[in-house]
């Protein structure tokens, strides 16, 4: 199975985890997904009153320079760990 196919499967698996991950893990999942699918963070950082989207953007921006392939593999590994 190709890396992209594994990434797509992990994305599907992420919707059926046995329990909801904590917020920090959810941010990591989001950031790895965005980096793996879109590359480095783009756009403006959300304002201070938009706490959720600002945290998501910051988590994604922290992965700047990580290749899409590396991010996809980390995402696949993280979802596999969470599946148990």
N, C-alpha and C positions, 0 to 999 in steps of 0.2 A: 504494500500500500504506500502511495506517495506521501510526502510530508503534508501536502495540501489536503489530501483525502483524510489523513489522520487528524489534521486541524479541524476539518469540517465535522468529523465524527466526534471529536472532543467538544466542539461547539454544541452539537446535538445532545451529547451526554451531560453537558453542564446544566441543562434544563431539567434533568432528572436525578439530581444528586440525592442521596439518602437523607441528608439534613442540610439546612440553610447554613452556609459558611458565615463566619463573623464578618463585620464590616471591613476590616483590614484585608482579609482574604478576598472579599468581593471586589475591593479596589484593585488588588493585584490581578485578579481574573480580568477585570475590565481593561486595565492598562496593557496587559499582555495581549489581549484580543485586539485592541486598537493598534498596538505596535505591529502585531503579526499580520493584520489585514490592511493597515493604512500607512505604516511607517511612522516616522517621527511626528510628534504633535504639531498641529498647525492651527492657525486661527488665534484669536485673542483669548487671554485668560479671563474667565468669568469674574464678575465683580465680587466684592467682599460679602455682599448679602446673599449671594447664590452659593451657599456652603457646599451643597452636594456636587454640583457641576464643577465647582472650583477644585474640590478634592479629587474628582475624577480626572480633571485636566492635569493637575499637579502629578498624580500618579502616572499618567501617560507620559508627561513631559520628562519625568525622572528616568525614563527608559531611552531617552534620546541617544542615538548612536548604536543602539542594539539592532542588529540586522533583523529583517522580517523573519528569516528562517530560524534564528535563535529564539526570537519571541514566540514563534509558533511552537517550537519544541518545548520551551518552558511552559507554555499554556497546556500543551498535551500532557506533559508530566504532572502539572498541578492538578488538572482535572482527574487524571488517573489516580493520584493520591487521595483526592477527595471522594472518589467513588468507593474507595476501600478495598 
